[in-house]
Structure formats: C-alpha cells, structure tokens
Amino acid sequence: MYAHPFSADYWRDASREVRDLRKLLFSALMIALCIVLAQVPSVPLFGGAKVTWGFLARSVCAWVCGPVLGLLFAFAEDILSFFLTGGGGYPFFPGYTLTTMLGVLTYALFLYRAPLRVWRISAPSWSPMCRTWCWGRCGSPFSTATAASAWRPGMPARLSAR
C-alpha cells in the first residue's frame, strides 16, 4: 500500500504489472466486459450527462492492474470497442481514446495500491460528470473539432466563419 502515487516504488510496481500474465488476462477480460456493458442502456442525469456502465470494468481494471497496464488497457479497449461496435456511424477520433486513457489513469492514481476510502472511490467518478457539465456550458473542444460545419480543414473554427 502506498499513501500517494508520487514515489518511485509505486511506479516500479505498476510497471511490473505489464509482465504479469494474470494481470494481462484480467485486463483482457475487462475489455470484453466493457464491450458487453456498453450494450446496457445508460442512466440519464442532469444537463445531458449520463451514467454508462463501462466505468465499472474500467475502474476495477485500474484498481487491480495499476496506471501503466491501465493505460494500455484503455487504449486497447477503446480501439477494439470502436471497431467491434462500428463506432455508431461516426468516424474514428483519437481524442476520445485519449479521454478514455485519462479516465482510467485517474481511477488508477486514486485506487491502485492505496487504502480504500469512500472519497478515493467516489472522487474519480465525479471528474467526468464535472467535465461533461462544464463542456455542456462552455462547448467541448472535441465537439468543436469534430463538427463538420464548425471548421474547414487546416483552419481554426473561429476563422472558418469569415
């Protein structure tokens, strides 16, 4: 157990998880579970936010596997789920993969080899909801970048309207 993720031993232990066959198989199982849980209907919240069930598998994988293997898991999970489900008719955008990786990293920094407390379990869950609410009010950088009418190739959105 580590009190915080800012020690060299923490990252040394986390990097060893990549070579553990059981952890690799566990992360593969969590990828499959994420794809299955994506088919379960989400729960709508305020301001257009919604709770999807994939966070359960992502948070458990981050808790068990750590930040290094968690980042690899998140990358593989997002790419595989996009191509296996067809992406919902949208083109692939790597920013969403980075967002998934950042979310799993957040879970891992709070949960991996740390004493489980209520605030450690709930704090990473509030980050995406706060981000969704803020982007709903201010405009998401990803939605601005991906909207076909918002930009012309090679030109910032504020200049394309001129």
C-alpha positions in Angstrom: 0.0 0.0 0.0 1.2 3.4 -0.9 -0.1 6.7 0.6 0.3 8.5 -2.7 1.3 7.7 -6.3 4.3 10.0 -6.3 7.0 7.6 -5.2 9.4 5.7 -7.4 8.4 2.3 -5.8 4.8 2.9 -6.8 5.7 3.3 -10.5 8.2 0.5 -10.3 5.5 -1.9 -9.0 3.0 -0.5 -11.6 5.3 -1.2 -14.5 5.9 -4.8 -13.3 2.2 -5.4 -13.8 2.6 -5.4 -17.6 4.7 -8.6 -17.3 2.3 -10.4 -15.1 0.3 -12.9 -17.2 -2.6 -13.0 -14.8 -3.0 -9.2 -14.9 -2.8 -9.3 -18.7 -5.6 -11.9 -18.8 -7.6 -9.9 -16.3 -7.3 -6.8 -18.4 -8.4 -8.7 -21.5 -11.5 -9.9 -19.5 -12.2 -6.3 -18.5 -12.1 -5.3 -22.2 -14.7 -7.9 -23.0 -16.8 -6.8 -20.0 -16.6 -3.1 -21.2 -17.9 -4.1 -24.6 -20.7 -6.1 -23.1 -21.6 -3.3 -20.6 -21.7 -0.8 -23.5 -24.9 -2.6 -24.6 -26.7 -1.9 -21.3 -28.8 1.3 -21.5 -27.3 4.3 -19.8 -29.0 6.3 -17.0 -29.6 10.0 -17.9 -28.6 12.7 -15.4 -28.9 16.5 -15.4 -27.5 18.7 -18.1 -27.3 16.0 -20.8 -24.9 13.9 -18.7 -25.4 10.2 -18.4 -24.0 7.3 -16.5 -22.8 4.4 -18.6 -21.8 1.1 -17.1 -18.4 0.7 -18.7 -16.8 2.7 -15.9 -17.3 -0.4 -13.6 -14.9 -2.5 -15.6 -12.5 0.4 -16.2 -12.3 1.3 -12.6 -11.9 -2.3 -11.4 -9.1 -2.8 -14.0 -7.4 0.4 -12.9 -7.7 -0.7 -9.3 -6.2 -4.2 -9.9 -3.7 -3.5 -12.8 -2.4 -0.1 -12.0 -1.7 3.0 -14.1 0.8 1.6 -16.6 -1.2 -1.5 -17.6 -4.4 0.6 -17.2 -3.3 3.0 -19.9 -2.6 0.0 -22.2 -6.0 -1.5 -21.3 -7.8 1.8 -22.0 -6.1 2.2 -25.4 -6.9 -1.4 -26.4 -10.5 -1.2 -25.0 -11.4 2.0 -26.8 -9.9 0.9 -30.2 -11.5 -2.6 -30.0 -14.9 -1.3 -28.9 -14.9 1.3 -31.7 -14.2 -1.2 -34.4 -16.3 -4.1 -33.0 -19.4 -1.9 -32.5 -19.0 0.1 -35.7 -18.4 3.4 -33.9 -22.1 4.4 -34.0 -21.7 5.6 -37.6 -19.1 8.3 -36.6 -15.5 8.4 -37.9 -12.7 7.4 -35.6 -11.3 10.3 -33.5 -8.2 9.7 -31.3 -9.2 12.4 -28.8 -11.9 10.0 -27.4 -9.2 7.3 -27.0 -7.1 9.8 -25.0 -10.1 10.7 -22.9 -10.6 7.1 -22.1 -7.0 6.7 -21.2 -7.1 9.8 -19.0 -10.1 8.4 -17.2 -8.5 5.1 -16.4 -5.3 6.8 -15.3 -7.4 8.9 -12.9 -9.0 5.8 -11.5 -5.6 4.1 -11.2 -4.0 7.0 -9.4 -6.8 7.1 -6.8 -7.3 3.3 -6.4 -4.1 1.3 -7.2 -2.4 0.0 -4.1 -4.0 2.7 -1.9 -6.1 2.2 1.2 -9.7 2.2 0.0 -11.7 5.0 1.4 -15.1 6.4 0.3 -13.5 9.6 -1.0 -10.9 7.6 -3.1 -13.7 5.6 -4.7 -16.0 8.5 -5.4 -13.5 11.2 -6.4 -12.6 9.8 -9.9 -16.3 9.3 -10.7 -17.1 13.0 -10.3 -14.4 14.1 -12.7 -16.2 13.0 -15.9 -19.5 14.4 -14.7 -18.0 17.8 -13.9 -16.2 17.8 -17.2 -19.4 16.9 -19.1 -21.3 19.6 -17.3 -18.6 22.2 -17.9 -18.3 21.3 -21.6 -22.1 21.4 -22.0 -22.0 25.0 -20.7 -18.7 26.1 -22.4 -18.5 23.9 -25.5 -16.4 20.8 -25.8 -13.1 21.1 -27.6 -13.8 17.7 -29.1 -17.2 18.6 -30.4 -15.9 21.8 -31.9 -13.1 19.9 -33.6 -15.2 17.1 -34.9 -18.3 19.1 -36.1 -18.3 19.1 -39.9 -19.8 22.6 -40.1 -17.6 24.1 -37.4 -14.3 24.0 -39.3 -12.6 23.8 -42.6 -9.6 21.5 -42.8 -6.5 23.3 -41.6 -8.3 26.3 -40.3 -9.3 27.2 -36.7 -13.1 27.3 -36.1 -13.2 31.0 -35.4 -11.6 31.8 -38.8 -13.6 29.4 -40.9 -16.8 31.5 -40.5 -15.2 34.5 -42.2 
